[in-house]
């Protein structure tokens, strides 16, 4: 069992073919999530680096920090970002992000993992510490649909229906950590992006 699966239940990493089938246009998703040129972005739980590489392409002269608690995942993410000079890497527990990140970031993204975080508000507080004032925190979540309705490559995929969070449920656990919802972004076919702004 991977480290991530032990600490964050139901967040196991699918294989690369699955990831590409679900997210055929990672660059488009990153643009939709309002990642801007020049930003410093933390890809929290970066996994294979699929979104990390897209963020690196989008921010240009900015920086992206691939953050993961599994050294094997970080190695694969580094390989995915080969040739991109604006990537940094940080091994650590997301629950200690605020103390590990160093300089505050403009933006933190967590994709397909938030549903498995045991204390979601506590993690959001760590993200707030890691962000500049008015920094953004984006969460990509599965819509709360029955698992049999969210198929990838012909198979039901994603977390169990009990773990999936509506935008309202996501907002309810993130805003008490010092955020305000800025916008919701549709990420078809099964996801939404909730973009929050640090409010204090």
N, C-alpha and C positions, 0 to 999 in steps of 0.2 A: 504494500500500500504506500502511495506517495505521501510525503509530509503534508501536503496541502489537504489531502483527503482526511488525514487524522485530525487536523486542527480545525478545518472548515468543512463540516459534513456536506455531502451532496454537491461538491464542487470539483469532482474529478475531471481531469483533462481528457477530452476526446482526441481521437487521432486527427492528423492533419487533413485527410480527405474530407472528413466530416466537417471540420472547421471551414474549409474552403467552400464546401457545398452550402453551408448555412450563411456564410459571409463572402459572397463572390466579389464584392467591391469594398474592401476595407478602407480604401482611400475616400470613397464616397461617404462611408459611415462616419469617418473622422471629421470630414468637412461638415456633415449634418450636425455633429455634436459641437460645432462652433470652436473647434481647435483652430487657433489663428497663427499666422506667421510670427516668428519672433518669441513665442511663448516658451516658458519652461514647463514641461508637462511630466507628471509622474504617471506611468502606466502601472497601477497597483495590482499585483498578481498577474504579471505580464505573460506568464506561461511560455508558449512557443515563440512569442515575439510577433505574432501576426498583426496585432494592432500597433505594437511598438514601432515596427518598420513604417507603417502608414503614417503614424504621428511624426516620425522623423522626417519623412518626405514633406509633410504639411508644414512643419514649423520652420523649415529652412535654416536660417541662422540661429534659431532658438535651440533648445536642448530637450531631449527626452530622457527620462530616467526609468529604465526597466527595473521594477522592484518585485522580487519574489522570494519566498522562503525556501524554495527548493533549488539547490545548486544545479541539478541536472536541467531543470527548466531554464535557468539563466544561461547555461551553456548553449542550449538550443536557440534561445532568443538572440544571443550574440551572433550565432551563425545566420539567423534570419535577417539580421541587420548588417551583415558584412558589406563593407563598402560605404556605409553611411557614417560620416564622421561626427555626427552630433548626438551620439548615444552614450549614456553612462549607465552603469549597472550597480545595483545595490541588493545584497543578500540580507534578508531580515524578515521579522514578523511584522505584519501590517499593524498589529496592535501597539507597536512601538514606533510607528512611522514618524511622529512628531520629533522624537529625539534622534532619529537616525538620518533624517533627510538633509540636515545641514541648512543651506539657504532656503527660504520659503519659495514655493512654486507658484506659478500662475494658475495651474489647472491640475486636478487629479482625476484620473479615469479609473473606474473599476467595472469590468465587463464580465457578466455571466457568473459572478462569484458572490455578490452581496447577499443573495438569498440564503447562503450557507453560513454566514457570519453569526456566531452565537450571540454577541451583544452588539447589535447594529448601531445603536446610538453612541456607544463607547468608541466604536471605530470611526464614526463620523466626527466625534470630538478630536480624535487623533488627526484626521484629515484637516480639520479646521486649524489645528496648530501648525500643520505643514504648509498652509496656504498664506499667501499675501492677503492683506485686506482687499475685499472684493474679488478674491480668487474664486474660481469655479470648481465644483465637485460634480462630476457626471457619473451616473450609475446606469449601466445598461442591464435591464432585467427582462426576463421572459414575462409576457402577459400571463395572467392567471387562467389559462385555458387547460382543458383536460389533456393529459399527456398524449393520449391516442390521437389528438388533433394537431400535434406539433411533430410532424414527421420530417426526418432528414435522411436522405438516401433510402427511403422506403421504410424506415423504422421509427417508432415513437422515440423521441429524444427529449432531453432537458430534465430538470428536476421534477420530483413528484408534485402533483397539483397542490398538496398541502404546503409546500415550501414556496410556491410562487407568490409574488407580491404585486398587488395592483399599484398604480401610481399613487393612489391615496395612502395606501399602507406604507409605501416607501417614504412619502412626504412626512407621515406621522412619526417615523423614527429618526429622520434626518434633521428636520427643522429644530427640534429641541437642542441640537448640538451647535446651534449658532448659524443656521443657514436659512435662506429663503428660496423657494422654488422660482427659478427664472423662466423656464419653459419645459415643455415635453416635446420630444422629437419622436416621430414614428420611424421605426427601423424594421420594415417588413422582412419576412412574413410574420415573425412571432415576438418581436421585441419592441421595447420603447427605451428611449433615453431620457432620464430625468436630470435636468441640469440645474444645479443649485448654486447660489452665490453666497459666499461667506458674509454674514450680516453684522459681524462685530469684530 
